[in-house]
């Protein structure tokens, strides 16, 4: 299993500095797997329709060269080599490139499908953009009834995608895909991880200065590092870097 770390969108939200849409491209024996897609070329052409009013808050740069489909092809693959896409949640900066891979199966939690594709309240209709799935993607819904795995009661190994890819349902947040790459601790939840890395949080409970510097600078953090936490969706490796599991 080989993992490519891609930046599929650069953002400048108010008060947050520069952020990136961290996407993983996983080479498996069952074809290519994408974890999220970031923004797509169509978002660059028509941001008003596809990204919506939220673009004034997150302030995306929208560069076509950052689109997942273009990066996949630059790596020497075809877009139809991507057979599966695992989506953490349906925000536009995570699904903007779905329509670039029309033949791929889209794996997502049933709760996210209910909240996004069948939005009932105004806040959900404002947040999610139906144009992103107007092409009719092949949605595969997963319910949180998997095996108990490393302390998580709703973990489901996606064997139909590739052995070693586990989907952990986190109600109230979003799904957390994870690769089984040896024996490591379970990943920290996104909100907790952001709190630990916040400069306003108490130094006593923060990671050591060297670990924090590596995350901030985008350096590679390997399984043998002290933190022991390489998780999908986190900026743990340099953009464009690949690693073998």
N, C-alpha and C positions, 0 to 999 in steps of 0.2 A: 504494500500500500504506500503510495507516494502522495504527499500533500503539497500543493502550491498555495502560497499565501498571496492574495490579490487585493489591491485597493481599487474598488469599483465605484468610487464616488468620493469626492472631497467636499467637506462641509465647513462652514464657518458660522455656527449658531451664536447668537448673542451671548456673550459672557463665557464662552467655552473654548475660544481659540479654534485651532484647526482640528477637525475630526475626519476620520476616513470610514468608508463602508467596507469593513473587513469581510471578504468573501474567501471561502476555501474551495479549491478545485482538487478533488481526490481521484487519483487513478486507482481503480480496483480491477479485479478480474472480471467484473460484470459491467465494464465500461466506465465512463467518467461520471462523477457525482459532484454537483455543486451544492454548497451550503450557503443559501441565500444567493442573490444575483446582483445586489446593488442597483444603481441606475442603469438604464439601457439607452441605446441611441435614440429611440423615439422620445424619451424624456428630454433629450437635448434639443430636439426639433420643436416640441410643443410642451414646454414646461407648465404653462398656464392650465392646460387641460389635464395633463397626466400627473403632475406633482401637486397642483392646486395651491390654495392660499398659504399652505404651510411652508412654501418655498421662501416666503418673506421672513420666516422664523429660523429655519435651518440654513438658509442661504447656500444652496449647493452650487458648485462651480459648473457641473454638467459638461464634462469633456468626453467626446465620443471615444477617444483612445482609452479611456478608463472603463468602458463598457465590458462586461464579462465576455460577451460573444467575441469581441475583437481581441481580447487577451487570450482566450482559448485558441483562436486561430493563429495568433502570433506564436503560441507554444507548439504549433505544428499539428493541431487537432482540427477536426471539423465540428461544426455546431451540433450535427446529429450524433456525434460521439457522446454527447451528454445525455445519458439515458434517465437519470434521476436528479431531482432537485429537492433538497430538504429545506423547508422554510421555517425560520424561527418565529416570525410573525409577519403580518401583512402591511406593515408600514411601507410607504412608497420607496424609501431608500433601501429596502430589502427585497422588493419584488419587481422593481422597474424593468428588469431584463427578462422577465418570464416569457414574454411573447417572442423573444429571440430564439427560444428553444421549444417550438410547438409540439415536438414529438416526445418530450421528456415527461415522465410521471412526476407530479408535484406532491410531495409528502408533507403533511401539516396536521396539527391537532384538530380534532373535531370542534373543540371550543373556539379556536381561532377562526375557523370557517363560519361558525355561527355568528360570531361577533363582527366579522368583516364582510363576508359575502351575503349575509342575511341581516345586515344592520337594521335595527329597529329604532334606535334613539338618535336624535340629531347629532350628538357628539361623535357617534360611530360613523354616521354618514358624512360628517365633515372630515374625519380622520382618514377614512379609507376611500380609495378611488376605484370605482367599478371598471373604469376604462382599462385598468391594469390586467384584468382577467376577461375582457370582452372577447378575446380570441378563442375562448373555450378551452382552457388548459385541462389536462387529465389529472384532476384532483384525487388524491388518495388520502382519506381521513383516518386518523389514528386516535383511538380513545385511550384514556389513562388507566388501562387495566393490565399493564404488563407485569413482569416478574419484579420481585424486590431485588435490587442490584446495588450493592455498596451503599446501603442506607437510604436509597431512593425507592419508594413504594410504587412509583408509576414509571418505571423504566422499561422501554420496549426495544429490543434489538431488531433492527430493520434488516432481516435476513434477505428479503426480496431486493433490497438495495445492495448490500454487501455485508458479510459477516464482520463484526467489529464496529459497526456504526450503531450507536444507541441513541434513541430519542427519549429525553427525560421531560415529562410534562410538568411545568411549573405554573400552577393556577395563579392568576393575578399578575403574572409577568409574561413569559412566553416560553416556548419550547426550547430546550437546550440540547442540541445534538452533541454527541461526544464520540470520539474515536477510542477504541480499546487499544492502546499502544503500550502494553506492559502494565506493571502494577503501579498505579498512582492514586493519589487521593482524589475524591470526587471534586468536581469544579465548584468554585464559589459562585453563588448567584450574582447576577449582574449588579443589582442594587447594593449588595453587601460589598462586592469587589470595588465598586466606585467609591463607596464610603471609606474603605480601607486605604485607597489610594488618594483620597482627598487631602490636600494640604491643611485643611481646617480640622481634620480628625486628630485625636490625641496621638502623640508620637509613640506612646507605650504600646498601642495596638496596631501600629502601622508596620509594613514590611521594613526590613533593613534598608538603609539608604541606597546601597548598591543595587538591590532588587528593584527598588522604585525607579532608580535612574535608568535601568535597562528597559523597563516597561515604557517610561516616558520617551526615551530616545528611539524606541522601536527596535532595539537589539533583539537577537534571538535568545529565547529561554528554552533550554533543552530539558528532557525528562530527568537528567541527572542533576539539575540545579537544585538548590536548597528548597525553593518554593514548591517544587514538585507539581506544579499546576500548569499544564499546557491544555487549554480548553478551546473548543471551537467558538468563534465569535469574539475572541479577545485578541488584542494587538500584541501577541506574544512573539511574533517573528517579523523580520524585516519584509517590507513590500517586495513581492516578486521572488521571495525565497522559497525553496522547496525543502521538504524533509521526508525521510523514509521511515515508516513505522513497521 
